[in-house]
Amino acid sequence: MVHGNPSRPRLGDVAVAAGVSTATVSLVLRGVAGPSVATAQRVLAAAEQLGYRPDRAASALASRRSRTIGVALDLSNPFHADLTLAIQDAALRQGHEVLLATVTARQDENATAETLLDSRCAALILLGPRGPVPELERIGRQVPVVALGRPLISEQVGVVRSADDTGIALAVRHLVDLGHRRIAYVDGPPGEVADIRRDGYRRAMADAGSSRWTRVVPGGQTEDDGRAAAPAVLRASGRSVPTAVVAFNDRCAVGLLAACAEAGVGAPADLSVVGFDDSALARLPQIGLTTVAQDVRSLGEHAVAAAVRRASGDGEIGPEVVVPPHLVVRSTTAPPGR
């Protein structure tokens, strides 16, 4: 005879095994005072013997409140992995769980958000969302939403981000202090973050007295974008050749480094390179990328705090939270060579 898989034990099964009501079982498992010590021990023993686990989704439905925070992320972005770990750590400390959903080429942000909404999450944290603001606000009218890493102005969406312009200024100042004056910038993809970082580069170059040498090279956010930007960085001659480059992010910087190596241009002997994010990629010993580090732990804590606060109905969206970054110096920067 072939037997099917046994069904998951229910609250009523524990009640029958312990010889008590389901209400008593619920009180014991939630740690509420009332049942005697002997009754509580009998209920706990029955639950353990049956392998009972609470149905949290059903509990959330019953209370009309979930303690789950949905997180939408892009798995191709290594920095999102760092942010997700920080969010999960912060959520657990506040008694919340995290449900992940990925944005892919076949599932855009809207579809990912809908998946999380179907799971009855109490709030959503969207990592670097790129969709139009009205679409984010549409989601925000259904559930509290926090955009992590993207500056935007909205009464429906909370914002937690790094001070991107300050980070780029730190990178430029580091290179200027090393003696560089011809510092190029490899731009990012269209969007608010790229705009802020580009403006930060231009202001920092002006502050250093090098505004006449300012050069912005089209780029992007992937390694392929960094490779594609390399010819524009290197094609100049004489005193038009940059001695240093700041890239939009670490992935772009790593692609640039790879293309430079293939062209016989060494870093930092011939060209100093700085990234942005301090992702796991930048920390690899084989790369050792000097980069602007975003305070991942602080970003995660602020994002979770904003999501929980809004989910509980405690307070308005409030102003955006801007977290200062810092510079991490590794092996891809040095004084300009002769």
C-alpha positions in Angstrom: 0.0 0.0 0.0 1.3 3.5 -0.9 0.7 6.1 1.8 0.5 9.8 1.0 2.6 12.4 2.9 1.1 13.1 6.3 -0.6 16.4 6.6 0.9 19.2 8.7 -0.2 19.0 12.4 -2.7 21.6 13.3 -3.6 23.5 16.5 -6.6 21.2 16.9 -4.4 18.1 16.7 -2.3 19.4 19.6 -5.4 20.1 21.6 -6.7 16.6 21.1 -3.4 15.0 22.0 -3.1 17.2 25.2 -6.8 16.8 26.1 -7.4 20.6 26.2 -9.2 23.2 24.1 -7.6 24.9 21.1 -7.9 28.2 23.0 -5.7 26.7 25.8 -3.1 25.5 23.2 -3.0 28.9 21.7 -2.4 30.6 25.1 0.4 28.2 26.0 2.2 28.5 22.6 2.0 32.3 22.8 3.3 32.3 26.3 0.1 34.0 27.7 -0.6 33.5 31.4 -3.6 31.4 32.4 -3.1 27.7 32.0 -1.5 25.8 34.9 2.1 24.7 34.8 1.0 21.0 34.4 -1.3 21.9 31.5 1.4 24.0 29.8 3.8 21.1 30.1 1.3 18.7 28.6 0.6 21.0 25.6 4.3 21.6 24.9 5.0 17.9 25.1 2.1 17.1 22.6 3.3 19.9 20.3 6.8 18.5 20.3 5.7 14.9 19.7 3.5 15.9 16.8 6.1 18.2 15.3 3.7 21.1 15.4 4.9 24.4 13.9 2.7 27.6 14.0 1.2 28.7 10.7 2.5 32.2 10.6 0.7 33.1 7.5 -2.6 32.1 9.1 -1.7 34.0 12.3 -1.0 37.1 10.2 -4.4 36.8 8.5 -6.2 36.3 11.8 -4.6 39.4 13.3 -4.7 41.3 10.0 -1.1 42.1 10.6 2.1 40.6 9.3 5.6 40.8 10.8 7.3 40.1 7.5 9.2 42.7 5.5 9.5 42.1 1.8 12.7 43.0 0.1 13.1 43.4 -3.7 16.6 43.1 -5.0 18.7 42.5 -8.1 20.8 39.4 -7.7 23.2 40.5 -10.4 24.3 43.4 -8.1 26.7 42.2 -5.5 26.1 45.3 -3.4 22.5 44.3 -3.0 23.6 41.1 -1.3 25.4 43.1 1.3 22.4 45.4 1.9 20.1 42.3 2.2 22.2 40.8 4.9 22.2 44.1 6.8 18.4 44.4 6.4 17.8 40.8 7.6 20.0 41.3 10.6 18.2 44.6 11.6 14.8 43.0 11.0 15.5 40.0 13.2 16.6 42.3 16.0 13.2 44.0 15.8 11.3 40.7 15.8 10.5 40.8 12.1 11.3 38.3 9.3 12.4 39.1 5.7 11.0 37.7 2.5 13.1 38.1 -0.6 12.0 38.5 -4.2 14.3 39.1 -7.1 14.1 41.6 -10.0 15.3 39.9 -13.2 15.1 40.4 -16.9 11.9 38.3 -17.0 10.4 39.8 -13.8 10.5 43.6 -13.4 10.0 45.6 -10.3 6.3 45.8 -10.6 6.0 42.0 -10.8 8.4 41.5 -7.9 6.4 44.0 -5.7 3.2 42.2 -6.6 4.7 38.9 -5.5 5.6 40.4 -2.1 2.2 42.0 -1.8 0.5 38.6 -2.4 2.6 37.3 0.5 0.9 39.9 2.8 4.1 41.6 3.8 3.7 44.4 6.3 6.1 46.7 4.3 8.4 46.6 1.3 12.0 47.7 1.0 13.0 48.2 -2.6 16.8 48.2 -3.3 17.8 50.8 -5.8 14.4 50.9 -7.5 14.5 52.2 -11.1 10.8 52.4 -12.0 9.0 55.7 -12.4 7.9 57.5 -9.2 4.2 57.3 -9.9 4.5 53.5 -10.1 6.4 53.4 -6.8 3.7 55.6 -5.3 1.0 53.2 -6.6 2.6 50.4 -4.6 3.1 52.7 -1.7 -0.7 53.3 -1.5 -1.2 49.5 -0.9 1.6 48.9 1.6 4.4 51.0 3.2 7.3 51.3 0.9 10.9 52.3 1.5 13.3 53.0 -1.4 16.8 52.2 -0.3 19.6 53.8 -2.4 17.5 56.1 -4.6 16.8 59.8 -3.9 13.2 60.7 -4.8 10.6 63.1 -3.5 7.3 61.5 -2.6 4.6 61.5 0.1 4.0 57.8 -0.4 7.5 56.4 -0.4 10.2 56.6 2.3 13.8 57.2 1.3 17.0 55.9 2.8 20.2 56.6 0.9 23.9 57.4 1.0 25.3 60.9 0.5 26.5 60.0 -3.0 27.9 63.5 -3.8 29.9 63.4 -0.6 31.3 60.0 -1.5 32.5 61.1 -4.9 34.1 64.2 -3.3 36.0 61.9 -0.9 37.3 60.0 -3.9 38.4 63.1 -5.7 40.0 64.6 -2.6 42.0 61.4 -2.0 43.4 61.5 -5.6 44.2 65.2 -5.4 46.0 64.6 -2.1 48.1 62.0 -3.9 49.1 64.6 -6.5 46.6 63.8 -9.3 45.0 66.7 -11.2 43.9 65.0 -14.4 41.0 62.9 -12.9 38.3 61.5 -15.2 34.9 60.2 -14.2 33.1 57.2 -15.7 29.4 57.9 -15.5 26.6 55.7 -14.5 23.2 54.7 -16.0 20.5 57.4 -16.4 18.9 58.2 -13.1 19.0 60.3 -9.9 21.9 58.5 -8.4 24.1 59.0 -11.5 23.1 62.7 -11.6 24.1 63.3 -8.0 27.4 61.5 -8.3 28.3 63.3 -11.6 27.5 66.7 -10.0 29.5 65.7 -7.0 32.5 65.0 -9.2 32.3 68.3 -11.0 32.0 70.3 -7.8 34.9 68.4 -6.2 37.1 69.1 -9.3 36.2 72.7 -9.1 37.0 72.9 -5.4 40.4 71.3 -6.3 41.0 74.0 -8.9 40.9 71.4 -11.7 37.5 72.3 -13.3 39.3 73.0 -16.6 40.3 69.3 -16.8 36.9 67.8 -15.9 36.1 64.9 -18.2 32.9 62.7 -17.9 33.1 59.5 -19.9 29.8 57.6 -20.7 29.6 54.4 -18.6 27.1 52.3 -16.7 26.8 50.0 -13.7 28.2 46.7 -15.0 31.7 45.3 -15.7 30.9 45.4 -19.4 30.1 49.1 -19.1 33.5 49.7 -17.5 35.2 47.8 -20.3 33.4 49.8 -22.9 34.5 53.1 -21.3 38.2 52.2 -21.3 39.0 53.3 -24.9 37.5 56.8 -24.2 39.6 57.0 -21.0 42.8 55.9 -22.7 42.6 57.3 -26.3 43.9 60.8 -25.4 47.6 61.6 -25.6 50.2 63.7 -23.8 48.8 65.9 -21.0 45.3 65.0 -22.0 45.6 61.5 -20.6 44.1 61.1 -17.1 46.3 59.9 -14.4 43.3 58.8 -12.3 39.7 57.7 -12.8 36.7 57.6 -10.5 34.0 55.1 -11.6 30.3 55.2 -10.9 30.5 51.9 -8.9 32.8 49.0 -8.1 31.5 46.8 -11.0 32.2 49.5 -13.5 35.6 50.1 -12.0 36.5 46.4 -12.1 35.6 46.3 -15.8 37.7 49.3 -16.5 40.7 47.7 -14.6 40.4 44.6 -16.7 40.4 46.5 -20.0 43.3 48.6 -18.9 45.3 45.5 -18.0 44.6 44.0 -21.4 45.8 47.3 -23.0 49.1 47.2 -20.9 48.0 50.0 -18.6 48.7 49.1 -15.0 46.9 50.2 -11.9 48.1 52.2 -10.0 51.4 52.5 -11.8 49.9 54.1 -14.9 46.3 54.9 -13.8 44.8 55.1 -10.3 41.2 53.8 -10.1 38.5 54.4 -7.5 35.1 52.7 -7.3 32.0 53.2 -5.2 30.1 50.8 -2.9 32.9 48.7 -1.2 31.1 45.6 -2.5 32.5 42.0 -2.0 34.1 42.4 -5.4 36.2 45.3 -4.3 37.4 43.5 -1.3 38.8 40.5 -3.2 42.6 40.5 -2.6 43.2 40.0 -6.3 41.5 43.3 -7.0 42.1 45.4 -3.9 40.0 48.3 -5.2 40.1 51.7 -3.5 36.5 52.6 -3.1 33.8 54.7 -1.4 32.2 52.5 1.2 28.5 52.9 1.9 27.6 52.3 5.6 25.6 49.1 4.9 24.8 48.4 8.5 23.4 51.9 9.1 21.5 51.8 5.8 19.8 48.5 6.7 18.9 49.7 10.2 17.3 52.9 8.9 15.4 51.2 6.2 14.0 48.6 8.5 13.2 51.2 11.2 11.3 53.3 8.6 9.4 50.2 7.2 8.4 49.0 10.7 7.4 52.5 11.8 5.2 53.0 8.8 3.7 49.5 9.0 2.7 50.1 12.6 1.0 53.4 11.6 3.4 55.3 13.9 4.3 58.5 12.1 4.4 59.9 8.6 7.0 59.1 5.9 9.2 61.9 7.2 12.3 63.4 5.5 14.7 61.1 3.7 17.5 59.6 5.7 20.9 60.4 4.3 23.8 58.3 5.6 27.4 59.5 5.1 29.9 57.2 3.4 33.6 56.9 3.9 36.7 56.1 1.8 38.5 52.7 1.9 42.0 52.9 0.5 43.4 49.8 -1.1 46.0 49.0 -3.8 44.5 50.7 -6.9 45.5 54.2 -6.1 49.0 55.8 -5.7 50.7 59.1 -6.6 50.8 59.7 -10.4 53.8 58.1 -12.2 56.2 60.0 -14.4 
